[in-house]
């Protein structure tokens, strides 16, 4: 099943011609999950060819304007498209009031419900194929990182063993894969004989704005992809700490200690326009498998074997 990250806006605070404000779309299990929704996000979704599926969720990390102002435009576009399905929005305390005032100021009365859930730490939503969890981060306002976790997939059938005992493909194979023993030719076949252990689901972590802290290491442990804010390089470490942001080296250190497969630098300051490689090179000195995507770049998250 495809899991794809689409980087709609990779800048932070101030947009540039190359980088829009923060928004990350994850396509998975027939849904689009938006993490943050900076201004113009709906245009970026059109440019990326994502469309606007009925199963769409928005996860706002915190209530700084560059992370949520795009909600008004998104709702307006969805209303023009005659959307009927509810749009579910998740965010920190105060998100409900902010969204209500935003829609009121824009004079929007959409023909669908905008359902806001204010989150705390832990599981914030569960679907058949995935779970989304939140972690309180360290920023100047209440802010959350999100972890998208695919549910574990059944183990592979031990085909050679099953064929060797003559068990035909069909319902009995399905029973074994669901963890139930079956009887065949007077013999009880146990699932552990016939099926490999479950395969771990894929994990994507999106940090939002945060200074580095120990909790992020645990939260991102073993993730397939860590999308971590990298507002500054280390020459501005004191500025990063003052504003409660991270440097590229901070993000790389967290990725290294968490043992993630890939690090994505995100929310990069406009001061690096024309020299983005400064951040990338700094991170690569600590953690080699790192990218700094451009807007509308895509990254497929491969299955765990």
SULPEQUI-V947285 format. One line per field, one symbol per residue. psi: psi as a letter, one per 40 degrees, with the letter a starting at -180 (. if undefined). burial: b if it has 16 or more other ideal C-beta (glycine too) atoms within 10 Angstrom, else e. Layout:
psi->???
burial->???
This chain:
psi->hhhhhhgdheihchiiddhiihhhhhhhfeihhhhigihedddddddefdagidghihhhdifideeededdddddddddefidiihhhiiihedddddddddddefhgifihhhhhhiaiahdihideiihiihhagieihiiiihhhhiiiiiiigddddddeehiiadddddddeehiihhfehhhidedehiiihhiihhhhdahiiiiddddddeheidhhhhigdiieefddddddefaiiddddddddddefidihhhifiieeehefdeddddddeedhdgiigiiheiihhhiih.
burial->eebebbbbbbbbbebbeebbbbbbbbbbbeebbbbbbbbbbbebbeebebebeeebbbbbbbbbebbbbbbbbbbbbbeeeebeeebbbbbbeebeebbeebbeeeebeeebebebeebeeeebbeeeebbbbbbbbbbeebbbbbbbbbeeebbebeeeebeeeebeeeebbeebbeeeebeeeeeebebeebbeeeebbbbbbbbbbbbbbeebbebbeebbbbbbbbbbbeebeeebeebbbbbbbbbbbbbebbebbbbbbbbbbeebeeebebbbebbbebbeebbbbebeeebebeeee
